[in-house]
Amino acid sequence: MSIDARGCYSDKSQRLQAPWPKSEAKINLNWHHVIPYAMMCDCWQALAKSQELGKCHVALQSYLRIVKVENPRSILRAMAAGSLTFEEQEQLERSLAWPGWNIVEGPARRTDDPKDNRSLDAFTSGLTVSEANRQRKIKDLFLALGIFNEASAGGRVSEDAAHAVAVVMNNAERTLLAGDVIRCRPVTKLRSACTS
């Protein structure tokens, strides 16, 4: 378990297994985070450790909503009291690690994989219109997280930085909540329209 009873990470290097089975394909598939997992963890950790600040509390509520945690207010009360149950810790950890809107299924070994904890995995191939719109919102969130993480890197979170990241989360919320995992879509051969 990486999340403690206060909702803070005790070990960010380990994460629970993805909650979805992988698609069957002729290639080895893997789950890819559009916004790096480590970047999202760093944002959560900074907010969770400063939850007594009003704007951090607001940003945490926004964060919990975009990762689809039910009853964000009761989770925040339990975090403040240091009384998250084991089940709540596990559910929170899974929600933080695997928000469906941030996950794309694709080849395990990709030449275009950023392979670092600071770069957006700008997946654009074969998206529907709604998925492309979602990817734009994710990019906005990625930029806001980067600014927030840089501002809070020394362990001090300002109310202004927390407010700014909460605003971006709120602006993206409706689009992100409507999104789910983008699964691998195999290329199919087109049949000729002219058959005799």
ZIDAFEN-V422413 format. One record per residue. RES is the residue in one letter. SS is DSSP state (alpha for helix, beta for strand, coil for the rest). OMEGA is omega as a letter, one per 20 degrees, with the letter a starting at -180 (none if undefined). Layout:
BEGIN
RES/SS/OMEGA, RES/SS/OMEGA
END
This chain:
BEGIN
M/coil/a, S/coil/a, I/beta/r, D/coil/a, A/coil/r, R/coil/r, G/coil/r, C/coil/r, Y/beta/r, S/coil/r, D/coil/a, K/coil/a, S/coil/r, Q/coil/r, R/coil/r, L/coil/r, Q/coil/r, A/coil/a, P/coil/a, W/coil/r, P/coil/r, K/coil/r, S/coil/r, E/coil/a, A/coil/r, K/coil/r, I/coil/r, N/coil/a, L/beta/r, N/beta/r, W/beta/r, H/beta/r, H/beta/r, V/coil/r, I/coil/a, P/coil/r, Y/alpha/a, A/alpha/r, M/alpha/r, M/alpha/r, C/alpha/a, D/alpha/r, C/alpha/r, W/alpha/a, Q/alpha/a, A/alpha/r, L/alpha/a, A/alpha/r, K/alpha/a, S/coil/a, Q/coil/r, E/coil/r, L/coil/a, G/alpha/a, K/alpha/r, C/alpha/r, H/alpha/r, V/alpha/r, A/alpha/r, L/alpha/r, Q/alpha/r, S/alpha/a, Y/alpha/a, L/alpha/r, R/alpha/a, I/alpha/r, V/coil/r, K/coil/r, V/coil/r, E/coil/r, N/coil/a, P/alpha/a, R/alpha/r, S/alpha/r, I/alpha/r, L/alpha/r, R/alpha/r, A/alpha/r, M/alpha/a, A/alpha/r, A/alpha/a, G/coil/a, S/coil/r, L/coil/r, T/coil/r, F/alpha/a, E/alpha/r, E/alpha/r, Q/alpha/a, E/alpha/r, Q/alpha/r, L/alpha/r, E/alpha/r, R/alpha/r, S/alpha/r, L/alpha/a, A/alpha/a, W/coil/r, P/coil/a, G/alpha/a, W/alpha/a, N/alpha/a, I/beta/r, V/beta/r, E/beta/r, G/beta/a, P/beta/a, A/coil/r, R/coil/a, R/coil/r, T/coil/a, D/coil/r, D/coil/a, P/coil/r, K/coil/r, D/coil/a, N/coil/a, R/coil/a, S/coil/r, L/coil/r, D/coil/a, A/coil/r, F/coil/a, T/coil/a, S/coil/r, G/coil/a, L/coil/r, T/coil/r, V/alpha/a, S/alpha/r, E/alpha/r, A/alpha/r, N/alpha/r, R/alpha/r, Q/alpha/r, R/alpha/r, K/alpha/r, I/alpha/r, K/alpha/r, D/alpha/r, L/alpha/r, F/alpha/a, L/alpha/r, A/alpha/r, L/alpha/r, G/alpha/r, I/alpha/a, F/alpha/a, N/alpha/r, E/alpha/a, A/alpha/a, S/coil/a, A/coil/a, G/coil/r, G/coil/r, R/coil/r, V/coil/r, S/coil/r, E/alpha/a, D/alpha/r, A/alpha/r, A/alpha/r, H/alpha/a, A/alpha/a, V/alpha/r, A/alpha/r, V/alpha/r, V/alpha/r, M/alpha/r, N/alpha/r, N/alpha/a, A/alpha/a, E/alpha/a, R/alpha/a, T/alpha/a, L/alpha/a, L/alpha/a, A/coil/a, G/coil/r, D/coil/a, V/coil/r, I/beta/a, R/coil/r, C/coil/r, R/coil/a, P/coil/r, V/coil/r, T/coil/r, K/coil/r, L/coil/r, R/coil/r, S/coil/r, A/coil/a, C/coil/r, T/coil/a, S/coil/none
END
